[in-house]
Amino acid sequence: MQADRRNSIRFAAVGDLLLADLPGGRAGRGMESLSGDVRALFASCDLVFANLEATLPGERSVATEPVVLSTVAQIRSLAESGISLVTLGNNHVFDCLEEGFLNLAGALNEMGIPWFGAGQDLAEASRPAIIELNGLSIGFLGAVDKSSAPSAFASASAVGVAPLDISQICQSIRVLRKQVDHVVVSPHWGMERFRIPSPEQIEQARLMVEAGATMILGHHPHVLQGVETYRGALTAYSLGNFLANNVHWRDGDQLEWNRFERTGLILLAEFSADRVFNIEQIPVFDDGVCISIDKSGRGDRYLQKANLLLQKGITAKDFNRERFYIQTVKPIMAQLKWSKLKRIRPSHLGKLKKLLSQ
């Protein structure tokens, strides 16, 4: 039961909803996966935000993989979940081109769930979602960085996602800030599985704050990154996965998530007319069946580590070291299992030597 909040908004933000279907177009897990404690937490909020990283089927799809397809049943499961606002500003919403996007947007419209970050042209993709509750107003803007490789950027006459052009975003923030009490920006940015943002992202976040953003809610890395406060505004560089269905390739293989990648963040905050307060970081864990508040202690350790890395400061050297670890060391370590080692041939050692030399 929501408390009586006439002059404030209790807000929750979560990361990626990977509502991927099962092979053959069968419905995978939907938001029925929420545990009772998560449902109760959402019910205590006035507004719950998420990144909906999927699309509905169309006659055609993009050639790149993975394609994150959902079913109508999975999308409809949002209606009773407590999630009341989503961004479509991500690199999978056009996996089935314009038809899939329109099917998804239509389903959300039918359920009365506002969305932003994508559209049939640049004007619609850049249009904010303005939420008015309890005598307050919050404007939400979405944008997608080119490094995440979306299949379509919106233009004046073409469908796509809103591009992350920092000068344009800052101008949009300044304009929107004159109309609402708070501006929240949700950028799709960063490198997948990197535990830290880049120095460029940190600079972009601070420019957005200086332009008037109250909060920045990042996604795309699929893992937790740090949360910082700058000039009284909150930036979560990556909220991580929230619902982490495995994603299937056309050849039958699948992308599976490990324990760290299945740990996400519920960011709780309260908005008044002129400030954000009562901020909480609550770790959640998706075990593949149920999404619940993490009580193992591991989620708290992940959060503390991510915040500590950010507090120490991120240099170009730090970011390059992370790139080497995620893109070179971890793939090699993944092969160091007996089931794979026993298949090694002399030619493989030559490839390993070449990789290490690079």
N, C-alpha and C positions, 0 to 999 in steps of 0.2 A: 504494500500500500504506500503510495507516494505521500510524503509529508507536505504540509501546507507551505509552499514557497512562492509568495506573491512577488518578491523582488529578486529572485535568484533562480538559476537553472542548474540542476544537478546533472552532470554530463559524464558519459563513459565513452571511451574510444578503444576499439580493438583493431587488430591488424587484418591479415588476409583471410578472406573466406574463399578457400579453394574448393568450391562446390563441384568437383569433377565427377562425371558419371562413370559407370562401369563399362567394360567392353560390351559391344553390341547395343550401346545406347540405353542400357538399363540404369535406373536411378541409383546413384550412390547415396552415401549418408547426406542428410540435410541438417537443419538446425534443431531437429528433434534430439540431436546428440548432446544438447546442453544439459548439464547436471542441474539439480535443484538449487545448489548454492549460487551458480551463475545466473539462473533464471531469477532468483530472488534479488540478486544484486542489480540486474537490469531493471527489474520491476521497481526498484527504489529510485530509479533515475527518470528524469524528464525527457532525456534525449540520449540515444545510443547510436554511435557511428561505427562503420566498418568499411573496409575496402573490399568490394565485391569483384573478385578476380576470376571471372568466368564469363561465358556467353551462352546463348541458346543456339541450337542448331539452325543452319540454313542450308540451301542447296549446295553451296560451295564453302570451302574453308581455305585458310592460308596454307602454303606449302611447308612452312617452317614448323618445327615441333619443339616442345609439346604443344598440342592444342587443348585448351582447357574448356571442355564442353560440359554444360550442365543440362538438367532436365527441367521441365516445367514444374514437376513435383518438388524438386529440390529448391527452386526459386520460391515457390509458394510457401515452403517451410519457413521463410523469413517472417511471414505474417504474424505468427504466434511466438516468435523468438524474443521479442523485445527490441530488436534492432530496428531503428526508425529512420535512419538516414544512411545512404551509401555513396561512395565515390565510384564512378566508372572510369576514372582517369587512371588507366593502367595498360599494360602491354598485351592483355588477353581479351579485352572486351570486343575487339574486332577480329577474333580468330575465325568467325564465320561471316566476315565482311559486314556490309551494311544490313543485310537481312537478319543476321544473328543479333546484331546490336538493337535493331528495331523490335525484334521479338522480346528481347530482355527488357528494354525500356518500357514496352507495352505492358509486360507482366508487372513490373514495379509500379507503373501508373495505376493499374487496376487495383493493386493492394494499398495504394495511397502512401507508398514509400518514396520520399523525394530522393533525387539523385543529381549528380553534377560531374563535370570533368570530361564529358564526351558529348558529341552531338552530330547533327546532320550538316553542320557548317561551323565555322570558327566562332560565330556569334553565340550559337547554342552551347558549344563545348566550353566556352569561356564564361558563360553565364553563371553567376553565383546562385547557390541555394540559400535563400534567406528564411531562417526559422524564427518565428516569433512566439515566445512562451513567457508566461508569468510577468508580463509587462516589459520584457527585454527582447532584444533581437540579436541574432548571430548570423553573419554571412560566411558561407563556406565556398572556397575556391579550390579547384583541382588543376594539376598540371603534371605533364609526363616528360621526363628527361629523355633525350634521344639515345642515351647509352642503354636504356632498357629495351630498345628496338621494337617499339610498337609497329604494327603493320600499317597504320594510317594516322597521320597527323591531319587535323582539321585545317581547312582553308576557307576562303570566302565562299567557295562554291562546292566544297567536297567534305564528306563525312570524315570523322576522326576524333582523336583525343586532343585536348588543349596542350600546346607545347610549353615546356618549361623555358620560357624566355624571361630571364630574371628582370630585365628592365621593364618588360610589359607587365609581369606579375606585380612588381612593386607599384607601377602606375595603377593597376586594377585595385590593389589594396588601398591606396590613397583615396581613390574615388569611392570605394565601398565603405571605407571607414567613416565617411561623412554621413552615411545612411543608416548605420547599425551601431550597436554598442560594442560589438567585438567582431573581429575578422579571424577566421581559422583557415589556414592553408594546408592542403593535403598533397604534397608532392610525391610522385612515383619516381624514385631516384636511387642512386647508390649501386653497389655491386652485390650480386647474389652471394649470400653466405659470408660476406665480409662482416666482421664483428665491430668495425669502426666505419664512420663516414669519412669521406675525403676532406682535405682542407678546403676544397672548392665548395663542397656542400655546406660546411660550417660558415663560410663567408656568405653564401647565398641565404642561409637561414637568418643570419644577423642583418643582412640587407632587408629581408622581408619584415623582420621585427622593427627595424628603424623606419620602415614605410608605414607601420601601423598594425602589423599582425599581432594578435594576442597569443596565438598558439599555432604550432606547426606539427603536423602529424604525418610522418613519413612511412613509406612502405616500398617494397620490391625486394630487399635483400632476403626475406623469408627467415631471418633470424633477428634476435634482439640486438639493438644498438643502444647507445646511451641516451639519457634524458638530461637536458641542461636548462638552466634559467638564464636569460640574457635580457637585461633591462626590464625585468618583471614579467617577461613572456616565456612560455614553455615550449621547448622543441624536443620532440621524441623523434630521433632520426630514423628509427625503424621499430614498429610495434611488433614485428615478427608474425609468424603464422598464428591464426586463431583456430580455424577449422582446416586441418591439413589432410585432405583426402589424397591418396596416391594418384598420380597422373599417368595415364597410359599412352604409349606410343602406338602407331599404326602397326608396327611389326610384332606387337604383343608384349614388348618390354614395358617396364613401368618405373616411374620416378618414386622412390620411397624416401620418407623423411626419418631422420634419426632423433634421438631424445632431445638434443639441443634444439633442433629445428621444429620440434613439436611443442616447444615451450614459447608461449606468447605473453603479451602484457595487456592487462586492462588498466588503462589510465583513467583514473577518476579525478574529477575536479568540479568546483562549483563556480559559476559565473555570477557576479553581481554587476551593477551598472558600470563600475569602474575598476574592477579587479577580478583576478582568478585566485581562489583559495581552496583550502581543504583538499590539497592534492595528494593522491595516493597512487602508488605503483603496485599492482596486484598481479603476481605471476599466475598463469593458467597453463594447464597441460592437456593436450589432446592425445589420448592413448590409442587412437584409431577407432574407438567405440564411443567414448564419452569425453566431453570437454568439461573440466572441473578446475576449481581453484587449487593450485599446486600447494600441497602441505608437506611435501617431502623434504623441503629445504633446498633442493637443487635449483628450483626456479629463483629463489631469493639470491642464491650464489651467482647465478647467471646475470641477474639484474645488477648486483653489486659490482661484478667484474666489468660489465659493459659501462656502467657509470664511472668507474674508476679509470678505465682506459680513456674516456672522454675528458675527465677532469685533469688528467696528466697533460693533455694537449696532443693534438694529432698533427704531426709533421708529414711532409712529402715522403721522408724516409720511412716513417711508421707505416704509411699507406702502401708503399712499395713492398715493405717486408710482409705485410698482410697479404698482398697480392701473390707473392711468391709462395707463402704458406698455403693459401686456399687453392691456387691454381696449379701448383707444382707438387709441393710436399704431400698434401692430403691425397691427391689422386695416386701418388706412388704408394703411400701407406695403405690405401684401400686395396692395392694389389698384393700386399704382403700377407696374404692369408693362404694357408696350406692348400685349400681347394683351388686357388689360382696359381700358387707357386709351382705346384706339380705339373702345370701345363707350360711352364717357361721353356723356351727353346733358345739356342745360342743367338738367333737373330733378334730376339727380344732384348738381349743384353746390349746389343749394338744400338738399338733404339733408345734404351735407357741412358746410355753414355751420351748420345747426341742431345737428349732432352736436358740432362744435367749441365752440359756444356753451354746450352743456350741460357 
